Amino acid sequence: MRKTLLLALLSAAALLASCGGSGASKESAAKPRVLCHRGLCSTGTEFTTDENTLDALRRAQEKGVDGVEFDVHLTADGELVIRHDAKIAPGLHTQKSNFDDIRAYTLPFGNKIPTLHEWLVQAKETPDILMFLEIKAMATQERENELVARCIEEVRSLGMSDQMYYLSFKPATCDEVLRLDPEARVLLNSSSLHHSLPPAEVAARGYSAASYSVEVFLNHPEWVKEFRELGIETFFWMVDSPYLRDIAEKLGVDWITTDFHDVIGYGKK
């Protein structure tokens, strides 16, 4: 792993050097769009609110970001909640606990865990900011398929299909989204150097986008161009430093995913 990461970083350094030598400037480089990871939770490099909360979403809306990523689980009693980690606290779990018990819990910065409905109602206030709904892994694929169906139903009920992307690390789950909604925009996530799907296979499955980690794209920089030629958007994560931001620009990816919007420095639209 260390050898692979070192090669990736050396490739990144070579990429920046070659672009610099060709006369490319920061001003002339294309700026990717910015996807705020789990909402806008930070000021500078410090986390100042709880991720995946309505407060984090509102901050992103006030900043005028391009997109917001969030995570959805299905509780034991069938509620859709916004949370990244399945474990919340000792004896409290997004998928094994009931919603009333989850709602009673207060997060470190004083927020409550929201429902998908609450998140979407807030998100609908800024229809120009795209939403990226990640389907979290459930105990079984059957249960995960139920989560997919419930999410699509909720999005449709609020008339927000045009504002939404659906994300998963599992091709089977991405396929289920398209089975239920062939017009949906589906984004495949991956951080695996050995199992990330190449552009041709992503296109064959009908996905709209690929969100691959820094290590994956730096070991396969040619994929960015191949994805573009196939009409598939590219997302580069995690980009939490100006150095990686500059690499993303040179690679020509469409989006960067970040925890630290202020550090990226693109400012308000």
Order of alpha helices (4+ residues) and beta strands (2+ residues): alpha-beta-beta-beta-alpha-beta-beta-beta-beta-alpha-alpha-beta-alpha-beta-alpha-beta-alpha-beta-alpha-alpha-beta-alpha-beta-alpha
